[in-house]
Amino acid sequence: MRHAAPAARQLQHTCQQFRTICSSSVSASGWFGNVEQAPKDPILGVTEAYLADDNPEKINLGVGAYRDDLSKPVVLNVVRAAEEKVMGKLFMEYLPIGGLKSFTEKSVKLAYGDSAQCIQDARVAAVQSLSGTGSCRLFAEFMHRYMPGAAVYIPKPTWANHHNIFRDAQVEQKGFRYYKPDTRGLDFEGLMDDLQAADEGSVVLLHACAHNPTGVDPTPEQWQQLSKLMLKKHLYPFFDMAYQGFASGDCDRDGQAIRIFLDDGHNLGCSQSYAKNMGLYGQRIGCLSLVCADKAEASAVESQIKAIARAMYSNPPVHGALLVDNILGTPEIKQQWYDEVKGMAERIIDMRTLLQQNLEKSGSSLPWKHVTEQIGMFCFSGISPEQVDLLAKEHSIYMTRNGRISMAGVTSRNVDRLAAALHKVTS
Amino acid sequence: MAPHSQDSSSARRLKVLSGHVARGSESSPAIERQNTSAGQSVWSQVPQAPPDAILGVTEAFKADKSPKKLNLGVGAYRTEEGKPVVLDVVKEAEQRIVNSPTGDKEYLGIGGLPEFCRLSAQLAYGECSKVLQEGRVAVVQSLSGTGSLRVGGEFLAAHYPHKIIYLPTPTWANHNKIFPNAGLEVRKYRYYLPRTRLLDYEGMMEDLKSAPQGAVVLLHACAHNPTGVDPSPQQWEGIRSIIQQRQLLPFFDSAYQGFASGSLERDATAVRMFADAGMELLLSQSYAKNMGLYGERVGALSVVTTDPKTTKKVESQLKQVIRPMYSNPPRHGAAIVAMILGNPKLYEHWKVELKGMADRIITMREKLHQALVDQGAPGDWSFILKQIGMFSFTGLTKEQVTNMTNKWHIYMTFDGRISMAGLSASCCSYLAEAMIDSYKNA
């Protein structure tokens, strides 16, 4: 129903006029009397229900923000240190439209590898963006303008907001098979079949690591095969990387899929977020990069992405960029960050191990090995919406109705109770 | 035939390259490309965009080696010494926030920091405002002025039946990009009268009278950018009356509250006049200039509706626009603003610093005007004193502006706009000389 190309917009406008003929003049309820209440955000709903519960042993497995073993949010030490250095020393002037160049240069190296050929060739267009969402939206708008008519293929399932982003950018969406409920793993045959049948020249959205919401990632061998297929079928890879370092604890390992595609000669696109791996959620710091054919093309592409950004928010927020730039800026601090992000990843992996062990010990007849086979912040438990509701009502354990568990909400204190409750509702 | 997955990466690349060469495509064999059709890169048709008109000025300035150069381009405040400024209250607030033991860096809600939203609305509409007391204002934190305007524009494109917005002639260049991108059709209303370098009130009223019922009208709340020309309170009442009669929807862009006259209340006159008259409206607020938080991107978008129920629905739909754009806003700047607005001592201190900035600008206007008079500038330059805020529309033509830059190393935008904030007392003479020369000879 939103804005569209000029002729289509005219048609929409006319239809809209017919529909709102009653509200086309100011009524007693004013200009906005016909605005409808938007549906509630499902994830937010989980948090609200959790907050309203007065059971002291309640567990929140909803939102995807890291928590320590005491269920507290964490500010990384390297972030605190960076903030001390940055604060009060610098002015708060506007950044250029494309953001802090020093930051984007380091960010691209982190994603593609320090010595990536495309970086050496200076053919990567990169702009600082508003975390992952902002990167994806810039790309979607850019794709709408410069790949007119092309559709984006999105894995089933995916982060819900992907659908909103491409919808608002007026890009047609198609789906490809990804998650296999039977195995709680990857439907690789389905994925390859669907992309084999995809229209040439389409964009394929890929989660670089730690797929959200399933935690199911392709193996390196599967990434290799997918890369070859996409070259053959002229499909454009767009990677959403929101968990580099956070998935396995190793930034290079988590960037492997992207590196495989680069090595194969793909000129890909990448959205990076520092929300989770640096705990900079509220700073909204990310990077959009597009590998181009050559320097001139990169310059043109970057200039057009900047034009999109200028009309959306003019220039990105400076604070988070300075922090990341500082952290990635010296080898010692970067190493400290690697260690801290590894620590977070390892706690999650430990919780997965504990949860699976407890479930297996509980006498459950169901398979639970997916708990440790899946990776990253989320575990797609495989339980039904009704079972999710039961967990909330009878056990004060909260998660989204698709059965997605945020492992960050699991602690050594609550993992036993969680396992017991899961066993109870599934037996 | 797909290469074996155990190939080394260089062997794989060689295979891709030889594949290109074998196909005899137009693509350069030395460059690896993702081809969606024979030999064409996906982005090969993307044209280089022209540099941003306003931001391009600063870049040209930086490249200039002349010791006399003056940057009167971008609208960021500068001290007498030509330095940017971080307000004392901002430094203080930032310290407290960063050192706070309970502070974290978690996501804000989609609508931003609630305290920030509440206090921003109070700042704009007045603490005792009827619209606030009656719960009729939907407020969301946004990405400074640009972000507020874009979210407001997209909301209107999705939910408002009349997708036309009237912009003043001239207006901030970025308005012309924001609203079409948001899905609204842009039309113009007369505003600036070149002959007087002041408001074309009759022209404006005529154009508003002939606007279709329900059209949106963008109004600069104070310190019009780029002209510095504001309606008087009486003229505002006339404008308000026509807008109400014609059932047009006002959308205020307030980027200079407190910065224009030095008084927060005085600069909010127009907005409050409309709100107090019971009108629905949209308001974009920016803290870039008045708190010097430029790069932190802090602003607020508010929508005044008829009743609390509608307000809730509108707020929910504003969030629907925000979520697919950037999910939730950056917290750092908003926390600083909330602390300053919410703490009486810091608030008072801020008002003093703000007045200091506004007063320096007003002093620059006086000094520039005096220098022009002293140097015998032909004609009446008193418009410099009548215009208000950071900018002055000098009336210089494109050719004259080119002369200003090429001969005098003075950087400004081609529309003749100068940023008074970039001036210092010691440069007024030089600027006056350059203006007179350009006016007479270019």
Interface residues (C-beta under 8 A of the other chain):
Chain A: M1 R2 H3 R9 H13 Q16 Q17 T20 S23 S24 S25 V26 A28 S29 G30 W31 F32 G33 N34 V35 E36 Q37 A38 D41 L44 V63 A65 P73 V75 V79 E83 E84 M87 G88 F91 M92 E93 Y94 L95 P96 I97 Q117 D121 L130 S131 G132 T133 G134 R137 Y146 M147 N161 N164 I165 R167 D168 A169 E200 G201 E221 Q224 Q225 K228 L229 L231 K232 H234 Y236 D263 D264 G265 H266 N267 L268 A275 G279 L280 Y281 G282 Q283 R284 L290 C292 A293 D294 E297 S299 A300 V301 S303 Q304 K306 A307 I308 R310 A311 M312 Y313 S314 N315 P316 P317 V318 H319 G320
Chain B: A2 P3 S5 S9 R12 R13 V16 L17 S27 S28 I31 E32 R33 Q34 N35 T36 S37 S41 V42 W43 S44 Q45 V46 P47 Q48 A49 D52 L55 V74 A76 P84 V85 V86 V90 K91 E94 Q95 V98 G103 D104 K105 E106 Y107 L108 G109 I110 L143 S144 G145 T146 G147 R150 E154 A157 A158 H159 Y160 P161 H162 K163 N174 K177 I178 N181 A182 G183 Q213 G214 Q247 L249 E280 A288 G292 L293 Y294 G295 E296 R297 V303 T305 T306 D307 T310 K312 K313 V314 S316 Q317 K319 Q320 V321 R323 P324 M325 Y326 S327 N328 P329 P330 R331 H332 G333
